[in-house]
C-alpha cells in the first residue's frame, strides 16, 4: 500500500532527520518526499497492520498489480524473476507454468524432493504443501494479486524461511472494483481467457476471478492445461472486517524434463522418455478477520482448510538386466547390480546378496529377461493432503515512552493429514522414447525387487502438526532511527506409517523445535535515504518425504518410492544483512527509487538430495554447512509515461565442508561413483550473476510499448558439486510487449517472447549414459553425460482486454 506525501507539505508534518528548524524557516521551505511503503512483517500483516519499509532491518521487494499486468503471463514467477534483483526462475521441468523460484540462492519449487528454503503464504495461509513443502506456483492466479512482498531476514514467517518469505495478499471487493475480461492466443497452440469482477455495496464486497489456459507445448508430448478460480466475499464496519475466501484450481502439466544434450542438438524439440505429466488439484476455504480494538490495537485472524492432490506420471529407463549367474535366478529380470561388485567378493554371501535384485510382478512371480528389449518403467506417485490451520495476531502501534513503536505478536497451528503411494509398471522404450507397457513377457506388471532396493510399491499415511509463536517489535529510539527485535518458536511434529504392514521402517515419529531470533537497526539518514543492518535465524524441519528416504543403503527412486528413516537434523540458517535504500520524487510526478544490499546466510545441517550407487536412485542426507552470500542492486524510475528499471544480483552459493558425495553419473566420479567436495565449491544449479532491465513508454495516450531483458550467468550442472566439469553457459532473452487502447474499455495487446529466438538451457544435470534407450535409436547420444532443459524459442501472442 502506498500513501503519496505531497511534495509541498511543510517540514512541520514531514519526518525530520535533524532537529526541526524555527517556524519562520519552515514556512519558507518545501520538501519532496517519496511514498511511504507499507510492507508485511508476518503472515497476517495485511492492509492496516503492516509497517513502513524504511523502519525494517532487511530488504523487501514489493510487486503490485501493474507489475503482473505488464507481463501478460499466467505464471507469477515470470514477474517475480523480472523485478527482483537476486531472483531467478529455473525451468527444470520444461514447462513454463511450473518453474523453480530461487531467491538469495534458496528455492521454492513445485518438484517433490527439492530441498525447500522459502516460506510462502497467501492471505496468511501457508501454501507450502504438507508432504514435501513444495510450492505449486501454477495454482496462484496473477490477476488476483493485490500485492506481493518478497522479504528476507524475518523468522516470523516460520518454517522454511531460511532464505526469506513470500507474502501474497489477494484482491477483494473493497480494494478492486470493476469488470475485466481478457482472451489471448498464439504460438504452440496457446489459448487463454480470464475475467475478474469486483463490487462494493455499502458494507459488503464481492470479488471473483477465473482463468483458463490451454498450451500445446513447444516440445513433443508437452501439452498443458490450467483452470483457476478465486472468490472473496467481504463485510466491514468501522470496528471489523471479515472475508470469506474460496480458492480452487486444477492444472495438468506436460512435464517433459531434461533431455540428453546430443538429442537436443539433433532436434531442439526432443524429449527423453515419456509420458511425463503432473496433475495438480487444490481447493481451499478461509475466513479472515481484522478487528481494530481502538486507534492503537488491531487483531487479525485466519482460519482455513486446504485440500491438495497430485498425480505424477513419469516414463523412465528401467535400469534392469538379466540376473547375474552368481544369483539363483539366471535368465530372469534383475535390477542392475554392477556397481556393487566391490562390496562382496564371492561365495554364499555374494549369491544371497545378488538374489535381492530379482524383480517380481504383483503376483510374486519372477519375469524372464528378453534380450533386445529396451526396458522402461512408468512410475506413478500419488500425494494427497488435507490441511487445517488457525492463526491469531495482535498489533499495537501506541507510543512507548513517547516514541513510535510497532509491536506484532501472534501464533499459529497448521495440521495436515497426508497419504502417499507409488508404483512402477514395467514397459519398453519405443523409438520416440515413449514407454509402452506391452509387447514382451511381464509388460504391464507392477514390479518390486526382493531386497526393496528400488522398485517398491509404497503406501504411506501420516500427519504433520506445526506450531508457531512469534513476537516482533520495532521501536523508534530517535525520529529517524528504529531498532527491531523479536523471535519465533517453531515446533514441528511429523508422523508417518506404512499402510501395507510390510515396511515398518517407514513408521516414524519425529519432533523438531527451535527459537529463532531477529535483531536489527535502520537509520533514515535523510528523508530520501535509509541504511539498515540486521541479523536473524530460521529453521526448517525435514519433510516427511526426506525422513522416509534417508538411508543410502536403501535408496529411493526419487519422487517414487520410500525406504527407511535414519534420523535427519533440522536445517538452521544464520543471516547477516545490510544495505542502503532510497527514493525521491523528481520532475514533478516522477519517482526514482534504488537499493543496494549485502546478505550472508550460512546453513548448518543443510539437507541435500544425493545420487545412489544404484543407478536412478537417490537419498537425502545432512551436510555440515553451506553458504549463500551476495549483493543486490536495483534502480527504478517511473513517471506518468515512463517506467524503467535496472537490477543486478550476485549470489555466491558454496559448500563449507570437505567430504565425499555420491554422484555416479558425473564424468569425474571415481570407481565407486563418488566425488570430493571442498570448501568454496559452488552449489550446482544456482547462477552467480543476474542482470535484468526493462522499460515501458507511453508513446501516445493510446499506445504503450515496452520490453524486458534477462541475462543469467553460468551455473554448474546438478551432480557437479566438485566443480570439475564445464558450466552450463550463460543465457539471455528479450521479451517485448505493446498495447493499444481503442477507447476506455477496449485494449488490444501483443507479446513477443524470446524475440531473438535464442536457443539456450536454464537447467543442466548428468544422466546414466548406458541407458536402455540406446537400443531404440541410431543417434549416438550416450557418449555425453549432459542433460539439459532447453528454453522455449520465439513465441508470439496477441489478445484483447475489455474493462468496465
Secondary structure, DSSP 8 states (H G I E B T S, - for coil): -EE---TT--GGGS--SS----HHHHHT-------EEEE-SSTT--TTT-EEGGGSSS-EEEEEHHHHHTTT-S-HHHHHHHH-TTEEEE-SSS-TTS-EEEETTEEE-SSTT----EEEEETTEE-S-TTT----GGGS-GGGEEEEEEE-S-GGG-TTTTSEEEEEEE--TTT--EEEEEEEEEGGGEEEEEEEEEEEETTEEEEEEEEEEEE--SSTT--EEEEEEEEEEEEEETTEEEEEEEEEEEEEE-----EEHHHHHH-TT--SSB-EEEEEEEEEEEEEEEEE-SSSEEEEEEEEEEEEEEEEEEEEE--EEE--TTSS-TTBEEE--GGGTTT--SHHHHHHHHHTTBEE-TTS-B-B--TT--EEEEEEEEEEEEEEEEEEEEEE---BTTB-EEEEEEEEEEEEEEEEEEEEEEEEE-TTSBEES-SSTTTT-B-EETT-SS---EEEEEEEEEEEEEEEEEEEEETTEEEEEEEEEEEEEEEEEESSSS-GGG-EEEEEEEEEEEEEEEEEEETTEEEEEEEEEEEE---HHHHTS--GGG-B-TTT----------EEEEEEEEEEEEEEEETTTEEEEEEEEEEEEEEEEEEEEEE-SSTT-EEEEEEEEEEEEEEEEEEEEE-SSEEEEEEEEEEEEEE-S-EEEE-TTSTT--TTSEEEE-TT-B-TT--SEEEEEEEEEESSSSEEEEEEEEEE--B--BT-TT--S--B--EEEEEEEEEEESSSSEEEEEEEESTT----EEEEEE--SS-GGGGG--S--TT--EEEEE----EEEEEEEEE-
